[in-house]
Amino acid sequence: MKTNYPKKSLGQNFLVDKNIIDIIVNAGDIKKNDIILEVGSGTGNLTEKIVSKNPKKIFAVEKDTLLTKKLYDKFREKIILINDDILKINEKDYSNETMIVFGNLPYNISTQILVKWIRYKNLNNTFKKFILMFQKEVADRMIAETNSKNYGRLAVLSSWKLQIEKIIDVSPNSFYPVPKVKSTILLIKPKKEYFKLKNSKNLEHITNIFFNQRRKMIKKPLNIIFKNINEISKKINININDRPQNLPPLKYFEICKEYESLNL
């Protein structure tokens, strides 16, 4: 039977490099009592290495039904398979304990998956840490510093609740099929303390307004959000002639807090 793998529609690029698989699993530092969630188990190459570490429980999310069946045939009772879309499941339904998440995230929805997790109110009560593979371009935007060319809304959103450490860049030759871009492995840990906002979607909204006009001075997006920008700029201590890339994440959190106080 022809399986037509890998499927472009699901962004499937299977990790086949055993050295990279070892690096990923070692970064997770799996203990016997850990609960593991693997996103996009695919052909099970990473899954097999995780299984060898004998954690307490392994949940494997795979959207592709045929691959899910193959994974079941390969691992049976060693893993708990979830044949579903990671964007649609509630991870809390599967474990009351914090989870370590592994994933070679599909390039086409990786930022959507990340934002979904950032939206969790008690992120550090749900997830212990994440070891994730992103397209290098996306990873660079996640860890970008203020005033750098890659700095934007993804860096602001990521830094709000997450501590991110770059592990290593990964060559396209580590995958089948070989993608046209490099990848990057990130170790991500939820912050226990972070700037309190009423709703993460408000920060998404604010950063979207600012960085959609990243070449404009910030007085323009401020005027979209507030009626009294001079008062707001003095309160937050920002220069309305700066540009979006000049503001550190904290200033966006403070702007969002002012927005919430007026609108919610």
Secondary structure, DSSP 8 states (H G I E B T S, - for coil): -----S-GGGT--EE--HHHHHHHHHHHT--TT-EEEEE--TTSHHHHHHHTT--SEEEEE---HHHHHHHHHHHGGGSEEE-S-TTT--GGGT-SS-EEEEEE--GGGHHHHHHHHHT-TTHHHHEEEEEEEEEHHHHHHHS--TTSTT-SHHHHHHHHHEEEEEEEEE-GGGEES--SS-EEEEEEEE-SS----S-HHHHHHHHHHHHTTTTS-THHHHHHH-S-HHHHHHHHT--TTS-GGGS-HHHHHHHHHHHHHHH-
